[in-house]
């Protein structure tokens, strides 16, 4: 647990204590649910990776405007630097 902040440590500690009391959290048992829960409450840990993934999935539909595409592209590409 040394790789997470004190806030996250405290949050996980409360969840583990709740497990002992019979309050179960499914995100403690499934990795994908755990990652989603972390992103929901604490944000994305690696903005560069997220920007790279977003650029990989960026595309322009036939009815889109080039200006919107360019702005989105520039937004993601600046996060890579």
Backbone bond lengths (Angstrom), bond angles and torsions (degrees), N, CA, C in turn:
res aa  C-N    CA-C-N  psi(-1)  N-CA   C-N-CA  omega(-1)  CA-C   N-CA-C  phi
1 X - - - 1.436 - - 1.522 111.26 -
2 X 1.311 118.10 6.48 1.457 120.07 -179.23 1.519 112.09 -74.62
3 X 1.340 118.49 -9.77 1.449 121.17 -178.37 1.524 113.13 -89.58
4 X 1.307 117.34 -1.55 1.457 120.74 179.70 1.528 109.95 -116.90
5 X 1.319 115.25 157.70 1.466 119.90 -178.52 1.524 110.87 -71.67
6 X 1.302 115.04 167.97 1.467 120.69 179.77 1.533 110.61 -61.60
7 X 1.319 117.07 -37.12 1.468 120.28 179.31 1.525 110.27 -60.88
8 X 1.330 116.38 -45.70 1.465 120.85 179.19 1.525 110.03 -66.36
9 X 1.309 117.54 -40.65 1.466 120.81 177.58 1.528 110.89 -58.58
10 X 1.325 116.90 -46.08 1.464 120.94 179.41 1.526 111.08 -63.53
11 X 1.317 116.71 -41.37 1.456 121.90 179.64 1.528 110.63 -62.94
12 X 1.336 116.86 -43.99 1.465 120.84 177.91 1.524 111.28 -66.79
13 X 1.311 116.79 -37.45 1.467 120.98 178.89 1.527 110.88 -61.09
14 X 1.327 116.29 -43.24 1.464 120.54 178.12 1.533 110.01 -62.36
15 X 1.320 116.92 -43.15 1.466 120.38 179.17 1.523 111.40 -62.21
16 X 1.330 116.79 -40.81 1.468 120.29 179.06 1.532 111.08 -67.71
17 X 1.307 117.17 -37.83 1.470 120.63 176.39 1.525 110.51 -65.61
18 X 1.325 116.71 -37.70 1.460 120.00 177.09 1.528 110.90 -65.13
19 X 1.329 116.89 -35.81 1.464 120.59 176.21 1.528 110.05 -59.18
20 X 1.317 116.78 -42.29 1.468 121.31 178.64 1.523 111.50 -62.91
21 X 1.340 116.00 -27.43 1.466 121.04 -179.05 1.535 112.13 -90.87
22 X 1.323 116.66 2.58 1.461 120.33 178.64 1.510 115.28 93.22
23 X 1.325 117.28 5.45 1.469 121.05 175.92 1.523 106.74 -95.11
24 X 1.320 116.05 108.33 1.469 120.26 -172.69 1.528 111.43 -99.23
25 X 1.308 115.06 140.55 1.460 123.38 177.84 1.528 107.47 -116.43
26 X 1.320 116.93 118.19 1.466 119.98 -177.63 1.526 112.24 -63.87
27 X 1.339 116.12 -27.20 1.462 118.22 -178.44 1.533 112.28 -68.30
28 X 1.316 118.42 -13.16 1.466 120.57 175.46 1.529 111.94 -78.01
29 X 1.326 117.15 -13.04 1.458 121.10 -175.14 1.523 114.07 -109.85
30 X 1.317 117.58 -15.34 1.462 121.49 -177.38 1.527 109.73 -126.84
31 X 1.327 116.38 123.27 1.462 121.85 -174.98 1.528 111.85 -57.56
32 X 1.333 117.85 -47.09 1.465 119.89 -177.35 1.533 110.61 -62.26
33 X 1.323 116.92 -37.45 1.467 120.69 177.00 1.527 110.87 -68.25
34 X 1.329 116.20 -37.84 1.462 121.01 178.39 1.532 110.71 -62.99
35 X 1.327 116.47 -46.19 1.467 120.74 179.89 1.530 110.10 -62.75
36 X 1.330 116.70 -42.86 1.463 120.06 178.39 1.525 111.03 -61.80
37 X 1.307 116.68 -41.32 1.470 121.57 178.69 1.539 110.85 -63.04
38 X 1.321 116.93 -42.84 1.467 121.00 177.98 1.520 111.00 -62.44
39 X 1.332 116.80 -43.93 1.463 120.35 179.19 1.520 111.01 -64.97
40 X 1.316 116.84 -37.78 1.459 120.73 -179.10 1.521 111.55 -63.12
41 X 1.327 116.40 -44.67 1.466 119.71 -173.96 1.528 114.75 -94.94
42 X 1.324 117.45 -25.34 1.466 119.11 -173.08 1.514 114.27 -125.88
43 X 1.308 119.01 0.19 1.450 121.91 176.92 1.509 113.37 85.36
44 X 1.306 115.26 179.59 1.461 122.54 -178.32 1.512 109.10 -81.25
45 X 1.320 116.27 131.21 1.462 119.95 -175.99 1.527 113.12 -80.39
46 X 1.315 117.51 -27.87 1.457 120.03 -178.06 1.529 109.46 -129.01
47 X 1.308 115.95 93.49 1.455 121.84 -176.24 1.522 111.37 -65.46
48 X 1.322 118.00 -33.15 1.464 121.46 -179.43 1.528 110.36 -64.59
49 X 1.324 116.89 -45.31 1.467 120.59 178.99 1.524 109.84 -63.50
50 X 1.319 117.06 -43.33 1.460 120.88 179.07 1.523 110.99 -61.59
51 X 1.325 117.62 -40.95 1.462 121.16 178.41 1.526 110.81 -65.00
52 X 1.322 117.41 -41.50 1.464 121.23 178.34 1.526 110.86 -63.26
53 X 1.320 116.95 -42.33 1.464 120.46 177.41 1.520 111.27 -64.54
54 X 1.313 116.57 -39.85 1.465 120.49 178.86 1.522 111.11 -64.84
55 X 1.338 117.33 -38.77 1.464 120.39 176.51 1.529 111.38 -65.57
56 X 1.321 116.47 -37.76 1.470 119.94 177.64 1.523 111.54 -61.30
57 X 1.326 116.62 -34.14 1.463 120.67 -176.54 1.528 113.25 -95.82
58 X 1.316 116.67 -1.94 1.460 120.29 -178.24 1.526 109.82 -71.39
59 X 1.306 116.02 130.40 1.452 121.61 175.40 1.520 109.14 -149.91
60 X 1.299 114.21 164.60 1.456 119.39 -178.33 1.519 108.64 -116.45
61 X 1.308 116.56 124.24 1.464 121.50 175.80 1.517 109.93 -77.21
62 X 1.306 116.88 163.39 1.463 120.77 -176.91 1.528 112.78 -63.77
63 X 1.331 117.37 -26.46 1.468 119.42 -179.02 1.531 113.11 -99.38
64 X 1.333 117.92 8.25 1.467 121.97 179.21 1.526 110.89 -82.46
65 X 1.310 114.89 159.27 1.460 120.49 176.58 1.531 108.92 -95.53
66 X 1.308 116.39 139.83 1.467 121.50 -178.61 1.527 111.09 -61.96
67 X 1.316 117.88 -33.19 1.469 120.98 -178.88 1.528 110.74 -62.94
68 X 1.327 117.47 -41.55 1.466 120.96 179.02 1.521 109.84 -64.77
69 X 1.325 117.00 -43.28 1.464 121.32 177.81 1.523 110.35 -60.20
70 X 1.323 117.05 -46.65 1.465 121.23 -178.77 1.527 111.82 -62.47
71 X 1.314 116.79 -41.59 1.472 120.28 179.11 1.519 110.35 -63.96
72 X 1.322 116.31 -44.61 1.466 120.47 179.39 1.522 110.70 -63.47
73 X 1.334 116.47 -43.06 1.467 120.89 178.00 1.524 110.93 -60.13
74 X 1.314 117.24 -46.86 1.471 121.08 179.95 1.527 111.96 -63.54
75 X 1.322 116.13 -38.35 1.466 120.17 178.38 1.531 110.65 -60.02
76 X 1.332 116.23 -50.48 1.468 119.78 -179.15 1.529 111.92 -67.37
77 X 1.328 116.57 -40.63 1.460 118.79 -176.44 1.523 112.31 -68.12
78 X 1.326 118.67 -31.78 1.466 119.73 176.91 1.526 111.75 -69.73
79 X 1.334 117.08 -26.17 1.461 120.13 177.75 1.536 111.87 -73.35
80 X 1.322 116.85 -16.09 1.459 121.02 178.55 1.534 112.40 -80.19
81 X 1.310 116.89 -17.64 1.468 120.39 -175.22 1.500 111.75 -88.67
